[in-house]
Amino acid sequence: MEGRSGRDPLEAGDEVVVHCNQASYEDPEVHGLDPLAAPSQQIWGYETSWGSFAQFCKVQAQQLLHKPAHLAWEEAASYGLTYFTAYRMLIDRCRLQAGHRVLIWGAAGGLGVFATQLCAISGADAVGVVSSDEKGELVKQLGATGYINRSQFSGMMRRGGESADEERTRFKESRRFCRALEAELGGAPDIVFEHVGQATFPTSVLCCKPFGKIVICGATSGYQLDFDVRYLWMRQKEIIGSHFANAWEANKANELIEESKVRPVLWQTMGFDGVAEAHQLLRDNKHLGKIAILVGATEEGQGKTADGPGSIRAEVGA
């Protein structure tokens, strides 16, 4: 089996982690454009029937990455999907660089904890939006310049179907949020890291600086986005769609994990019988960072074969 990024070839018995992008080798887009553009492209375990909550998995060879030796199995299992997504969004789609100002929605969640770290190691300033001060302290620990507790601006969230009066009130709250953000960040953001969708997108477009970028990979609060387009075209901002990552990006991102420049943020580890509970905690927004599920491992801490700092442990109940 061919190695990845110049690494030693992978062989049977090697310990690996898996990225979740699949595409057919026969599609010409795979050879020179981007596998994400291929008509056969699918997210493994989401758009396919072969997932990772199982004793055995079926994957393409290009999905395999070297498992970081200093991580236990639950730590190694916790980062790929959201981290590789954040890497493509910021590093490749937005060309993140030192001096950029970045707004990160949901900064203490699965995507946000990695976006925050990528900003920190790139020399960019990031402010995270979180649902509690405890979560704000976590994102500051990860390298954020500061945070905003969204509970102080609940009126800015778009529900959909607002009356004209309700929209005027909501818009005023968004304006107030923008002023607070600029005070915390030192100016309007060059990049807005979006994955919330309906509730936040009007504010994302409003607060982004002229010629700035709003990059979006999901819409957990709703897919129908309604915003004042004047703030987009008259100030020449860009909306960029981004979807997971290709194998090259996943490999480059994985190297940062191997070098401990980016670390998983693990909140809880549960046995396989905790899968339903874990999903409920995610739905209720009671988590910090990631929740890992043990499948083949019998207890936490197995699989670590080298010295290293391991994951950042978010305090349970924080």
Number of C-alpha atoms within 10 A of each C-alpha: 10 12 15 19 13 7 10 11 12 17 10 6 6 10 15 17 18 21 25 25 23 23 22 15 13 10 14 14 18 19 11 7 10 15 23 21 14 19 13 15 17 17 18 21 16 10 11 10 9 15 16 16 14 10 7 11 10 11 18 15 14 20 19 20 24 20 22 26 18 21 26 20 26 26 28 24 21 23 27 20 19 19 28 26 22 30 24 21 26 21 17 13 15 20 11 21 16 12 13 16 27 30 30 27 25 22 31 31 22 24 26 25 30 27 32 30 24 26 27 19 14 14 16 21 23 32 28 29 23 24 19 16 15 15 25 22 16 24 30 19 14 23 20 27 21 18 27 22 16 19 12 12 14 14 18 22 19 25 14 13 9 12 9 9 9 12 16 12 14 22 20 13 19 24 15 13 21 20 15 14 22 16 11 16 21 12 17 22 27 22 27 29 28 25 20 18 21 21 22 23 24 22 23 26 24 22 26 26 22 19 15 23 24 26 22 20 20 15 17 12 17 15 12 12 15 16 17 12 12 11 17 20 12 10 16 14 20 17 16 14 13 19 16 22 26 23 22 13 17 25 21 14 23 24 18 14 22 18 12 17 13 24 24 26 25 24 20 18 18 17 16 17 11 14 15 9 11 22 12 13 13 16 11 9 12 14 24 27 26 25 23 23 22 19 18 13 15 10 13 16 12 13 18 18 11 12 9 14 10 22 22 17 17 18 14 11 9 14
